[in-house]
């Protein structure tokens, strides 16, 4: 499963596509997820591809189930937009960094990907 920039679905949306190549002929859009207000800067999948996290101009990190298209949880903590996200290899934690130069690594409170 890959995430690709779309022709123009809106700056705050991303498409979930199945396929092996970024070629348009090899990909099929399976879901479009609306991530909130403002531009979306980053989408990262957990190691199995079962869940993903997104972040952007709205200063939030959102946990998604891309298969169902459902938003699981939203994390707030950045003073500026979210620029990057990293997920630990064991899927127990994530960290995000924003334009405020802060790293945000909230506890997941027994939630595991």
HELIX and SHEET records of a PDB file:
SHEET    1   A 3 UNK A   2  UNK A   4  0                                        
SHEET    2   A 3 UNK A  13  UNK A  18 -1                                        
SHEET    3   A 3 UNK A  28  UNK A  34 -1                                        
SHEET    1   B 4 UNK A  40  UNK A  45  0                                        
SHEET    2   B 4 UNK A  52  UNK A  56 -1                                        
SHEET    3   B 4 UNK A  60  UNK A  65 -1                                        
SHEET    4   B 4 UNK A  70  UNK A  76 -1                                        
SHEET    1   C 3 UNK A  82  UNK A  87  0                                        
SHEET    2   C 3 UNK A  94  UNK A  98 -1                                        
SHEET    3   C 3 UNK A 103  UNK A 104 -1                                        
END                                                                             
